[in-house]
């Protein structure tokens, strides 16, 4: 009898325990935790295929929690699929995780890497709705066959970095590296050209940079970019979908330090960066001197920069047949010491939105941040613009600032200028010769003639219109060397100003 009562008592207790419901938290402050914030599919796909990865969802609360919805943001259109609690799908409802417990979620992706319509990086989100909160976890995968560069060096105060010497599986690495052009190059973080390495980038190469990524020619290295007319080298972002073609600031910049030879850009397009080119003598371990080499730009376009088209500090620029257009701030900033020669260059800012900066900024000093505040760096600045256009939507497109302790001189010769400066008063510092000043709009009702210079600058057409004030105003002595314009057309005996011949 006692044994029977004991069994009955134990059975009653079991029923009570088994009938007791789990207690669920409904507090909005009780959120989920995850084993990662981004699930990356790093495999470079070479055939149509799929791969599977997993992540963990943690409930770090003592009480159970109900995830009212787990779903892929793009739903059935996604390249990704999930498996939750053994069930495949793209959306799941009312998933329970007990207190201080966790749960695996398996994710699979299928991509055809030969589909050139795919983005280079396919991005998805998994959304979790819990107690009224929506949390997300990112999914990324390569979308096309390409050479991929991922950072492996993280230094406080610098962007994430990988070195060109880290990729011998892509190309032979030695004192000279020849970048292959058979597939695009997709860069995450900054790809650094090591000291004593010359990087040659041949015609037709496509370089795509992820958000906040860039290329860095470290001191002692040389960057040699040699495109061809109609087969240019292109630097741009990774987003190729409609709506991203002319969106500024999609990637960071090209950094050029001092080197044993000139950095060369010939038949190159740099589009949609934050800063197109930042050329400066390396200063992180001391006060910068003037670089001994130059940055040479021939037949090059820099357009749609979120910040600046070019920022040059204690470096030297030689630019011929160059178009620099549309940025949120300054198009060309030349600071500190340096010798700069611009020939048949068009600097034109018709970017949408408001801006307070002139297109061209000249200063013979700049400031560097230090542990004790700011350090002024000054030097001799010598700038010449010949047969150029500097124009835009602001009343003042040329700004200058100088310190009297160092030389500062500039020359504008045979140029169209948009400025309030007195171009008839040439002093010891600034000199103006044969200037077409602030041309007004032509008296015409034809849409293509409503701008005083260009056919349709608001739609990125900077060819000269029929009544452009830049026609036949060029200095003749440059026709001996600059025989053709940016599009390859010959210049006549009365050359036009800017990068294009009418």
Phi, psi and omega in degrees: 000317180297319179298321180295317179296321179297316179296319180297319180296317179295322178295321179295317178297320180298320179294321180295315182294315183291334180274347181291125182280148174295145177266126184253139175278138175240014181284122180300339180281348177274105185246173178273156171237155185230155180288345177203159174265344178218124175265113186254131174261094191277350183299131173275110186288132176247345176220165175299123183189186182217162174215154185239137173226173183218158171219166182249139169257128180251134167254101184267016175266152179291338180260157177295159180223145178252122172272107186292333177205135168238126182208154169282135187300319182268005173063223185291347178277357185284150170285348184259154173223155182237160171228116181237124181055038177081001182249124177279155177161187179244351179209143183218146183239147170052063178263125182263136168234123181294163180300138180054039180233177181216172182210138176278143167236127180259136182233137178235146177229141176232124184221140170266102187288349178274355180280104184288353175277348176291147166295159176290327177237119179266123186244134178222164176229141167260125183255136180237125178250118183219122178051039179084352179268145173243118176247161183222155175225130186274145173239132177227145177209152175291139183255341182221162169293129181194170167271123183250137181238123183237138183293145176227005180231125183235113181238132181302129180093351178241158175289161174301139191228144158230156183257150177300333179284355180278359190235053178294342177288344179268322185197156176298135181250121176208209178291340175234131177241125177256113183287126178289150181243018181281339177221157176295160176247125183244119188248129172250137187070203179254129172270117185258131172276117184296155172304145178072011176247134170258122178260118176260125178246113187276172181303143177085356181288136178247120178247127183240130185245132176287170181308129178066023179256169181186186178240135184232112172273095185292158184305139182089357178253170179225134175249124182234104184249115187235091173273185177227156177300123184085351178221056186288158166277133185239127172254123182202183180278184181267348183269114183250005181289164176303138181099349180252356187298324182234032180268116184292158170073028181282338176218181191270280188190171168253121180256130181235113174266183180289149181212176182283349178214171182289142169282132188240133172231118181225123184055067185230145173239124177242113188230141171064034174272180165280310171232129182294297179230128172244105182253122182199149173291136184300131187232002188289346177240022178163177180289129183289140170263180176282129178299143181274342180261180180239163164253116182254124181241117177235133174051051188236144177241129172238117187218153173059055177271140177289328181245285182227147173287312177220136172234118185235124180225117180056040174223179186231138184237135167235116186232127179221134184054057184239138174244120177238115190215145170061106172214163180286342181225240181281141173277314179228120176242116180246116188229153177072209180280158176154152174247122187231129180233116179247126180232132179046055179244137176253120176243106189220125184243104177239030183295150178287157182088173182267149174215148181253353184263148173288159180292325181241128179235126180240129178207138179267020174206164174203172182244141174245139177287139175227172179296335180261004181137240180232143178248125177277129177243119183235155179192172181286124181248128182227111188233135174227133171239120180232132181058044185242166173237129174232105192211167179171194186271351178271155178292329180239115181247008176228122180235138179230150177208138185211158169250141186284353185281347182225156181296148178208115178217148178216152179226129170245118185230126181051064182228153164267125182234142170251101186202157173263001180292154178277099183280358175268349183253091182264112180264197181290330182273305184251143181221136180234134178223131175052058185263135167265108191259126172044057181300141180272169179291142179292153180278084182209149177261359179288132184302324184282358179245012183283347174258143184289350185232310195249160181294306182204073186294334180288346174242031170067023176256102184255020168292152181285136177278175188298330182248025182301137178287355181268354185286133174062023181256006187280158174284133190288334190292341179283343182292346177289331183247323180260076186286331183237158180266189186298328180267007175091001180280145181288144173275144180270187185289347172240085187294148177273162180276155179087191187275346184244137171267133180289000000 
